[in-house]
Amino acid sequence: MRNIAAALILAALLVPATAQPAAEPVPAWRTSALTFVPDGYIGGAAHQVDATTGVLAIYRADASDPKSHASVFAPQRVFVVKLAGNTAVSAEMKMRDELPRANRDTTQTDPNGTEAEYAKLHKQLADARAKLPPGTEPCDLRAWSEDKDPKGLNVRAEPSAASRILGTLPPPYRIKGHDNSPQDGWLTEFRIVGFKNGWFLIEGAKPPGKDYEDESTYPRDAPKPYAGRGWVAANKVGANFSNGGTRMGGLFHAPFVDARWTPVKDKSGNPISVDGGPQRLLACSGPWGLVEAHGARGWWRSLCSNQVTNCS
């Protein structure tokens, strides 16, 4: 799992931030097809199979709700749309896996095999679900602690504030005499491997700033985090946007590249990008993070914890 994740991250880093997948042309019949979408669902990308048939991706309306969020591991539904010219005349909901393989992709935008590689990662994460606590959504993201409490962020044995404390993650740490220390201090980084009920399951926490300082001069008495596996409250966790090989500048309604996409701008009026990060990290599923960013809520694929440069 780690090797595939590393390969995906490397591939993303080798793609310039400006080289994003182009938006798919919107079929003329999509607007009429949306009238068939029932309450509780939202239409996404669409593509035409032949002169009389189209496929419209659909996702639950609550796919961006942290309490009932969509999962990259759950079976997905689509609408098979019957067409009369550029008009949808009927639509039938089906499971995506019921369609012929050539008709399943509602984006048709995988020239570099990015989606195929992420599909492999999804499978490995799904296969490893049995090693996670029951009810945990498998994730694979890098993040950091934003808790400034001098006592540190508690890492607990269960996803509950009443659970036993296993250890702590240090608050922001500034190394005296080191000019490259951030003004507010280095943050403690870790890997997110799961999510459940407002809590992230983490592991592999590293001493704050150690990866960015000279090993020979890094203080021996620097704070040491609990590096084992445990749970931390989601509202104490942050990260940066990373290049996940999808459209940038906005958020997806569900953790899928054919879900509805909404543009989002930062406080300077620029499209959100790998030059920043979300204000809140709410949940995760596979390599996707459910975030709040500049007044919008949605999904972004790939988050990183680099504190020195962006994750393009």
Helices and strands as residue ranges (DSSP letters): H 2-13, H 30-34, E 41-50, E 53-60, E 77-84, E 87-95, G 96-98, G 101-103, H 114-127, G 129-131, E 137-145, E 153-156, E 165-169, E 189-196, E 199-203, G 210-212, E 230-233, G 234-236, E 237-238, E 240-241, E 250-252, E 261-263, E 280-285, E 288-293, E 296-301, E 303-304
